[in-house]
């Protein structure tokens, strides 16, 4: 695992970049997720722009292996409780 403060090919900054409308997008995703109480985990593919956001798709079974590269899910107590509560 290698952390980069800028994109390795383009040189564009990664670290410190502010994503426009991120809080608005997160609120919208939480509101949308509340419409699917039978689906405990949704992988949202979203495009965030200066003017808002668009949902490309929602996946009921996201690829957990991608996220475990940063930290195992059971290393975090909140994550562990989520998986135990939903028998995942």
N, CA, C and O atoms as CSV, one atom per row, in Angstrom:
chain,resi,resn,atom,element,x,y,z
A,1,UNK,N,N,0.847,-1.174,0.000
A,1,UNK,CA,C,0.000,0.000,0.000
A,1,UNK,C,C,0.891,1.236,0.000
A,1,UNK,O,O,1.733,1.399,0.883
A,2,UNK,N,N,0.706,2.101,-0.986
A,2,UNK,CA,C,1.485,3.334,-1.088
A,2,UNK,C,C,0.521,4.510,-1.079
A,2,UNK,O,O,-0.419,4.556,-1.872
A,3,UNK,N,N,0.756,5.466,-0.175
A,3,UNK,CA,C,-0.080,6.658,-0.085
A,3,UNK,C,C,0.541,7.751,-0.943
A,3,UNK,O,O,1.759,7.929,-0.945
A,4,UNK,N,N,-0.299,8.482,-1.672
A,4,UNK,CA,C,0.165,9.560,-2.536
A,4,UNK,C,C,-0.541,10.861,-2.167
A,4,UNK,O,O,-1.737,10.855,-1.876
A,5,UNK,N,N,0.183,11.968,-2.176
A,5,UNK,CA,C,-0.450,13.266,-1.938
A,5,UNK,C,C,-0.872,13.900,-3.259
A,5,UNK,O,O,-1.613,14.883,-3.278
A,6,UNK,N,N,-0.393,13.326,-4.366
A,6,UNK,CA,C,-0.817,13.761,-5.699
A,6,UNK,C,C,-0.958,12.519,-6.586
A,6,UNK,O,O,-0.393,11.466,-6.293
A,7,UNK,N,N,-1.710,12.661,-7.658
A,7,UNK,CA,C,-1.934,11.532,-8.558
A,7,UNK,C,C,-0.604,11.139,-9.185
A,7,UNK,O,O,0.104,12.002,-9.705
A,8,UNK,N,N,-0.247,9.861,-9.149
A,8,UNK,CA,C,1.072,9.441,-9.634
A,8,UNK,C,C,1.297,9.650,-11.137
A,8,UNK,O,O,2.444,9.740,-11.574
A,9,UNK,N,N,0.237,9.729,-11.924
A,9,UNK,CA,C,0.404,9.926,-13.369
A,9,UNK,C,C,0.215,11.378,-13.804
A,9,UNK,O,O,0.972,11.882,-14.634
A,10,UNK,N,N,-0.795,12.053,-13.245
A,10,UNK,CA,C,-1.103,13.413,-13.690
A,10,UNK,C,C,-0.447,14.484,-12.835
A,10,UNK,O,O,-0.270,15.617,-13.281
A,11,UNK,N,N,-0.084,14.129,-11.602
A,11,UNK,CA,C,0.493,15.110,-10.696
A,11,UNK,C,C,-0.551,15.977,-10.001
A,11,UNK,O,O,-0.203,16.833,-9.187
A,12,UNK,N,N,-1.824,15.763,-10.313
A,12,UNK,CA,C,-2.893,16.549,-9.686
A,12,UNK,C,C,-2.942,16.253,-8.188
A,12,UNK,O,O,-2.752,15.116,-7.756
A,13,UNK,N,N,-3.202,17.299,-7.409
A,13,UNK,CA,C,-3.263,17.152,-5.956
A,13,UNK,C,C,-4.395,16.214,-5.544
A,13,UNK,O,O,-5.470,16.221,-6.144
A,14,UNK,N,N,-4.143,15.416,-4.526
A,14,UNK,CA,C,-5.153,14.572,-3.893
A,14,UNK,C,C,-5.349,15.075,-2.466
A,14,UNK,O,O,-6.468,15.355,-2.037
A,15,UNK,N,N,-4.249,15.184,-1.752
A,15,UNK,CA,C,-4.280,15.610,-0.363
A,15,UNK,C,C,-4.732,17.071,-0.268
A,15,UNK,O,O,-4.222,17.938,-0.977
A,16,UNK,N,N,-5.681,17.321,0.607
A,16,UNK,CA,C,-6.141,18.682,0.838
A,16,UNK,C,C,-7.196,19.184,-0.139
A,16,UNK,O,O,-7.675,20.310,-0.006
A,17,UNK,N,N,-7.562,18.363,-1.115
A,17,UNK,CA,C,-8.576,18.765,-2.084
A,17,UNK,C,C,-9.947,18.735,-1.413
A,17,UNK,O,O,-10.295,17.771,-0.730
A,18,UNK,N,N,-10.713,19.794,-1.614
A,18,UNK,CA,C,-12.057,19.877,-1.057
A,18,UNK,C,C,-13.044,19.425,-2.129
A,18,UNK,O,O,-13.025,19.936,-3.249
A,19,UNK,N,N,-13.889,18.485,-1.794
A,19,UNK,CA,C,-14.892,17.977,-2.736
A,19,UNK,C,C,-16.141,18.839,-2.598
A,19,UNK,O,O,-16.747,18.884,-1.527
A,20,UNK,N,N,-16.536,19.531,-3.681
A,20,UNK,CA,C,-17.695,20.418,-3.593
A,20,UNK,C,C,-18.971,19.645,-3.307
A,20,UNK,O,O,-19.181,18.556,-3.841
A,21,UNK,N,N,-19.812,20.210,-2.469
A,21,UNK,CA,C,-21.117,19.627,-2.157
A,21,UNK,C,C,-21.051,18.245,-1.519
A,21,UNK,O,O,-22.033,17.505,-1.581
A,22,UNK,N,N,-19.941,17.877,-0.914
A,22,UNK,CA,C,-19.825,16.539,-0.336
A,22,UNK,C,C,-20.850,16.320,0.768
A,22,UNK,O,O,-21.477,15.262,0.818
A,23,UNK,N,N,-21.033,17.293,1.650
A,23,UNK,CA,C,-21.994,17.094,2.748
A,23,UNK,C,C,-23.410,16.949,2.207
A,23,UNK,O,O,-24.190,16.159,2.740
A,24,UNK,N,N,-23.759,17.690,1.164
A,24,UNK,CA,C,-25.073,17.564,0.528
A,24,UNK,C,C,-25.241,16.168,-0.072
A,24,UNK,O,O,-26.305,15.560,0.043
A,25,UNK,N,N,-24.202,15.673,-0.702
A,25,UNK,CA,C,-24.229,14.335,-1.294
A,25,UNK,C,C,-24.402,13.274,-0.213
A,25,UNK,O,O,-25.217,12.365,-0.369
A,26,UNK,N,N,-23.655,13.374,0.872
A,26,UNK,CA,C,-23.746,12.385,1.945
A,26,UNK,C,C,-25.132,12.380,2.572
A,26,UNK,O,O,-25.674,11.317,2.876
A,27,UNK,N,N,-25.706,13.559,2.766
A,27,UNK,CA,C,-27.068,13.629,3.303
A,27,UNK,C,C,-28.053,12.954,2.348
A,27,UNK,O,O,-28.951,12.234,2.785
A,28,UNK,N,N,-27.885,13.189,1.045
A,28,UNK,CA,C,-28.756,12.569,0.051
A,28,UNK,C,C,-28.607,11.063,0.014
A,28,UNK,O,O,-29.596,10.349,-0.153
A,29,UNK,N,N,-27.383,10.564,0.167
A,29,UNK,CA,C,-27.150,9.129,0.160
A,29,UNK,C,C,-27.767,8.475,1.391
A,29,UNK,O,O,-28.328,7.383,1.297
A,30,UNK,N,N,-27.669,9.135,2.546
A,30,UNK,CA,C,-28.301,8.592,3.754
A,30,UNK,C,C,-29.818,8.571,3.605
A,30,UNK,O,O,-30.468,7.607,4.011
A,31,UNK,N,N,-30.386,9.623,3.028
A,31,UNK,CA,C,-31.834,9.662,2.800
A,31,UNK,C,C,-32.259,8.552,1.843
A,31,UNK,O,O,-33.273,7.890,2.062
A,32,UNK,N,N,-31.483,8.353,0.787
A,32,UNK,CA,C,-31.796,7.290,-0.175
A,32,UNK,C,C,-31.674,5.920,0.471
A,32,UNK,O,O,-32.524,5.056,0.257
A,33,UNK,N,N,-30.626,5.712,1.260
A,33,UNK,CA,C,-30.412,4.421,1.911
A,33,UNK,C,C,-31.552,4.082,2.866
A,33,UNK,O,O,-31.873,2.910,3.061
A,34,UNK,N,N,-32.155,5.093,3.454
A,34,UNK,CA,C,-33.287,4.848,4.366
A,34,UNK,C,C,-34.488,4.259,3.643
A,34,UNK,O,O,-35.395,3.736,4.291
A,35,UNK,N,N,-34.518,4.329,2.322
A,35,UNK,CA,C,-35.600,3.725,1.535
A,35,UNK,C,C,-35.397,2.228,1.309
A,35,UNK,O,O,-36.256,1.561,0.734
A,36,UNK,N,N,-34.261,1.706,1.762
A,36,UNK,CA,C,-33.924,0.300,1.555
A,36,UNK,C,C,-33.560,-0.363,2.890
A,36,UNK,O,O,-32.433,-0.831,3.050
A,37,UNK,N,N,-34.494,-0.411,3.850
A,37,UNK,CA,C,-34.163,-0.971,5.163
A,37,UNK,C,C,-33.827,-2.463,5.107
A,37,UNK,O,O,-33.217,-2.994,6.035
A,38,UNK,N,N,-34.215,-3.130,4.045
A,38,UNK,CA,C,-33.935,-4.560,3.883
A,38,UNK,C,C,-32.533,-4.811,3.356
A,38,UNK,O,O,-32.087,-5.958,3.305
A,39,UNK,N,N,-31.841,-3.769,2.968
A,39,UNK,CA,C,-30.488,-3.889,2.412
A,39,UNK,C,C,-29.517,-3.185,3.364
A,39,UNK,O,O,-29.375,-1.964,3.300
A,40,UNK,N,N,-28.854,-3.926,4.234
A,40,UNK,CA,C,-28.042,-3.302,5.277
A,40,UNK,C,C,-26.769,-2.614,4.784
A,40,UNK,O,O,-26.198,-1.786,5.493
A,41,UNK,N,N,-26.330,-2.947,3.591
A,41,UNK,CA,C,-25.081,-2.373,3.091
A,41,UNK,C,C,-25.228,-2.099,1.600
A,41,UNK,O,O,-25.504,-3.006,0.815
A,42,UNK,N,N,-25.040,-0.841,1.222
A,42,UNK,CA,C,-25.179,-0.446,-0.173
A,42,UNK,C,C,-23.888,0.226,-0.619
A,42,UNK,O,O,-23.371,1.108,0.066
A,43,UNK,N,N,-23.371,-0.195,-1.766
A,43,UNK,CA,C,-22.209,0.461,-2.358
A,43,UNK,C,C,-22.693,1.455,-3.406
A,43,UNK,O,O,-23.145,1.054,-4.479
A,44,UNK,N,N,-22.601,2.747,-3.104
A,44,UNK,CA,C,-23.081,3.782,-4.008
A,44,UNK,C,C,-21.974,4.229,-4.954
A,44,UNK,O,O,-20.862,4.523,-4.515
A,45,UNK,N,N,-22.270,4.283,-6.237
A,45,UNK,CA,C,-21.371,4.889,-7.222
A,45,UNK,C,C,-21.950,6.256,-7.537
A,45,UNK,O,O,-23.024,6.369,-8.129
A,46,UNK,N,N,-21.223,7.299,-7.131
A,46,UNK,CA,C,-21.742,8.658,-7.197
A,46,UNK,C,C,-20.724,9.582,-7.863
A,46,UNK,O,O,-19.517,9.430,-7.674
A,47,UNK,N,N,-21.221,10.534,-8.638
A,47,UNK,CA,C,-20.388,11.585,-9.210
A,47,UNK,C,C,-20.771,12.879,-8.506
A,47,UNK,O,O,-21.937,13.273,-8.518
A,48,UNK,N,N,-19.797,13.540,-7.893
A,48,UNK,CA,C,-20.035,14.801,-7.202
A,48,UNK,C,C,-19.494,15.922,-8.078
A,48,UNK,O,O,-18.360,15.859,-8.553
A,49,UNK,N,N,-20.321,16.958,-8.289
A,49,UNK,CA,C,-19.918,18.097,-9.119
A,49,UNK,C,C,-20.084,19.393,-8.319
A,49,UNK,O,O,-20.525,19.374,-7.170
A,50,UNK,N,N,-19.731,20.493,-8.931
A,50,UNK,CA,C,-19.906,21.797,-8.281
A,50,UNK,C,C,-21.380,22.112,-8.066
A,50,UNK,O,O,-21.719,22.908,-7.191
A,51,UNK,N,N,-22.261,21.498,-8.854
A,51,UNK,CA,C,-23.682,21.824,-8.814
A,51,UNK,C,C,-24.533,20.782,-8.103
A,51,UNK,O,O,-25.746,20.963,-7.991
A,52,UNK,N,N,-23.947,19.719,-7.628
A,52,UNK,CA,C,-24.712,18.676,-6.957
A,52,UNK,C,C,-24.047,17.329,-7.099
A,52,UNK,O,O,-22.824,17.212,-7.020
A,53,UNK,N,N,-24.859,16.314,-7.309
A,53,UNK,CA,C,-24.323,14.964,-7.470
A,53,UNK,C,C,-25.313,14.124,-8.262
A,53,UNK,O,O,-26.495,14.453,-8.353
A,54,UNK,N,N,-24.815,13.042,-8.829
A,54,UNK,CA,C,-25.653,12.080,-9.552
A,54,UNK,C,C,-25.283,10.685,-9.083
A,54,UNK,O,O,-24.106,10.352,-8.939
A,55,UNK,N,N,-26.304,9.876,-8.848
A,55,UNK,CA,C,-26.086,8.483,-8.482
A,55,UNK,C,C,-26.013,7.677,-9.768
A,55,UNK,O,O,-26.955,7.678,-10.560
A,56,UNK,N,N,-24.902,6.991,-9.976
A,56,UNK,CA,C,-24.739,6.154,-11.160
A,56,UNK,C,C,-25.399,4.795,-10.956
A,56,UNK,O,O,-26.096,4.288,-11.835
A,57,UNK,N,N,-25.165,4.214,-9.776
A,57,UNK,CA,C,-25.788,2.938,-9.448
A,57,UNK,C,C,-25.621,2.666,-7.964
A,57,UNK,O,O,-24.805,3.287,-7.283
A,58,UNK,N,N,-26.404,1.734,-7.488
A,58,UNK,CA,C,-26.301,1.271,-6.103
A,58,UNK,C,C,-26.132,-0.237,-6.141
A,58,UNK,O,O,-26.903,-0.943,-6.791
A,59,UNK,N,N,-25.126,-0.718,-5.445
A,59,UNK,CA,C,-24.822,-2.144,-5.420
A,59,UNK,C,C,-25.140,-2.713,-4.049
A,59,UNK,O,O,-24.619,-2.221,-3.048
A,60,UNK,N,N,-25.989,-3.747,-3.975
A,60,UNK,CA,C,-26.357,-4.303,-2.675
A,60,UNK,C,C,-25.233,-5.079,-2.001
A,60,UNK,O,O,-25.279,-5.294,-0.790
A,61,UNK,N,N,-24.247,-5.496,-2.743
A,61,UNK,CA,C,-23.137,-6.239,-2.158
A,61,UNK,C,C,-21.830,-5.634,-2.664
A,61,UNK,O,O,-21.268,-6.118,-3.646
A,62,UNK,N,N,-21.335,-4.571,-2.002
A,62,UNK,CA,C,-20.075,-3.968,-2.438
A,62,UNK,C,C,-18.902,-4.912,-2.179
A,62,UNK,O,O,-19.009,-5.839,-1.377
A,63,UNK,N,N,-17.811,-4.677,-2.846
A,63,UNK,CA,C,-16.632,-5.529,-2.719
A,63,UNK,C,C,-15.867,-5.155,-1.453
A,63,UNK,O,O,-15.089,-4.201,-1.451
A,64,UNK,N,N,-16.090,-5.910,-0.381
A,64,UNK,CA,C,-15.465,-5.606,0.896
A,64,UNK,C,C,-13.944,-5.715,0.853
A,64,UNK,O,O,-13.258,-5.071,1.646
A,65,UNK,N,N,-13.415,-6.513,-0.053
A,65,UNK,CA,C,-11.960,-6.674,-0.118
A,65,UNK,C,C,-11.267,-5.352,-0.419
A,65,UNK,O,O,-10.148,-5.120,0.041
A,66,UNK,N,N,-11.917,-4.485,-1.184
A,66,UNK,CA,C,-11.322,-3.189,-1.524
A,66,UNK,C,C,-11.100,-2.366,-0.266
A,66,UNK,O,O,-10.053,-1.735,-0.121
A,67,UNK,N,N,-12.063,-2.361,0.641
A,67,UNK,CA,C,-11.984,-1.521,1.825
A,67,UNK,C,C,-11.073,-2.096,2.893
A,67,UNK,O,O,-10.551,-1.343,3.716
A,68,UNK,N,N,-10.868,-3.384,2.907
A,68,UNK,CA,C,-10.044,-3.987,3.947
A,68,UNK,C,C,-8.565,-3.729,3.742
A,68,UNK,O,O,-7.761,-4.051,4.617
A,69,UNK,N,N,-8.190,-3.161,2.617
A,69,UNK,CA,C,-6.782,-2.833,2.410
A,69,UNK,C,C,-6.339,-1.776,3.428
A,69,UNK,O,O,-5.162,-1.720,3.784
A,70,UNK,N,N,-7.266,-0.942,3.898
A,70,UNK,CA,C,-6.932,0.121,4.836
A,70,UNK,C,C,-6.918,-0.369,6.281
A,70,UNK,O,O,-6.041,0.002,7.060
A,71,UNK,N,N,-7.880,-1.192,6.629
A,71,UNK,CA,C,-7.978,-1.753,7.973
A,71,UNK,C,C,-9.015,-2.866,7.925
A,71,UNK,O,O,-10.058,-2.713,7.291
A,72,UNK,N,N,-8.742,-3.961,8.578
A,72,UNK,CA,C,-9.722,-5.032,8.618
A,72,UNK,C,C,-11.017,-4.554,9.260
A,72,UNK,O,O,-10.984,-3.768,10.207
A,73,UNK,N,N,-12.150,-5.017,8.760
A,73,UNK,CA,C,-13.439,-4.570,9.269
A,73,UNK,C,C,-13.616,-4.863,10.753
A,73,UNK,O,O,-14.215,-4.065,11.474
A,74,UNK,N,N,-13.109,-5.982,11.208
A,74,UNK,CA,C,-13.330,-6.343,12.603
A,74,UNK,C,C,-12.362,-5.638,13.544
A,74,UNK,O,O,-12.468,-5.794,14.761
A,75,UNK,N,N,-11.429,-4.872,13.013
A,75,UNK,CA,C,-10.552,-4.071,13.859
A,75,UNK,C,C,-11.299,-2.852,14.397
A,75,UNK,O,O,-10.885,-2.256,15.391
A,76,UNK,N,N,-12.394,-2.485,13.744
A,76,UNK,CA,C,-13.213,-1.349,14.142
A,76,UNK,C,C,-14.464,-1.884,14.836
A,76,UNK,O,O,-15.223,-2.650,14.242
A,77,UNK,N,N,-14.682,-1.483,16.089
A,77,UNK,CA,C,-15.801,-2.016,16.870
A,77,UNK,C,C,-17.146,-1.732,16.218
A,77,UNK,O,O,-18.024,-2.594,16.229
A,78,UNK,N,N,-17.326,-0.551,15.654
A,78,UNK,CA,C,-18.599,-0.202,15.015
A,78,UNK,C,C,-18.864,-1.097,13.801
A,78,UNK,O,O,-19.992,-1.544,13.592
A,79,UNK,N,N,-17.839,-1.355,13.013
A,79,UNK,CA,C,-17.980,-2.245,11.859
A,79,UNK,C,C,-18.281,-3.664,12.295
A,79,UNK,O,O,-19.135,-4.338,11.719
A,80,UNK,N,N,-17.575,-4.108,13.313
A,80,UNK,CA,C,-17.785,-5.471,13.817
A,80,UNK,C,C,-19.239,-5.650,14.264
A,80,UNK,O,O,-19.857,-6.669,13.952
A,81,UNK,N,N,-19.791,-4.675,14.989
A,81,UNK,CA,C,-21.174,-4.759,15.441
A,81,UNK,C,C,-22.141,-4.784,14.260
A,81,UNK,O,O,-23.130,-5.516,14.285
A,82,UNK,N,N,-21.860,-3.985,13.224
A,82,UNK,CA,C,-22.708,-3.973,12.032
A,82,UNK,C,C,-22.770,-5.363,11.413
A,82,UNK,O,O,-23.858,-5.876,11.148
A,83,UNK,N,N,-21.616,-5.974,11.182
A,83,UNK,CA,C,-21.580,-7.292,10.545
A,83,UNK,C,C,-22.234,-8.358,11.417
A,83,UNK,O,O,-22.900,-9.258,10.906
A,84,UNK,N,N,-22.048,-8.263,12.714
A,84,UNK,CA,C,-22.675,-9.226,13.616
A,84,UNK,C,C,-24.195,-9.045,13.643
A,84,UNK,O,O,-24.933,-10.030,13.622
A,85,UNK,N,N,-24.659,-7.818,13.688
A,85,UNK,CA,C,-26.101,-7.548,13.730
A,85,UNK,C,C,-26.829,-8.044,12.479
A,85,UNK,O,O,-27.980,-8.475,12.559
A,86,UNK,N,N,-26.166,-7.985,11.334
A,86,UNK,CA,C,-26.795,-8.371,10.066
A,86,UNK,C,C,-26.379,-9.763,9.606
A,86,UNK,O,O,-26.733,-10.191,8.507
A,87,UNK,N,N,-25.618,-10.478,10.456
A,87,UNK,CA,C,-25.157,-11.827,10.112
A,87,UNK,C,C,-24.437,-11.868,8.782
A,87,UNK,O,O,-24.668,-12.761,7.967
A,88,UNK,N,N,-23.568,-10.903,8.566
A,88,UNK,CA,C,-22.803,-10.856,7.310
A,88,UNK,C,C,-21.423,-11.435,7.516
A,88,UNK,O,O,-20.628,-11.485,6.577
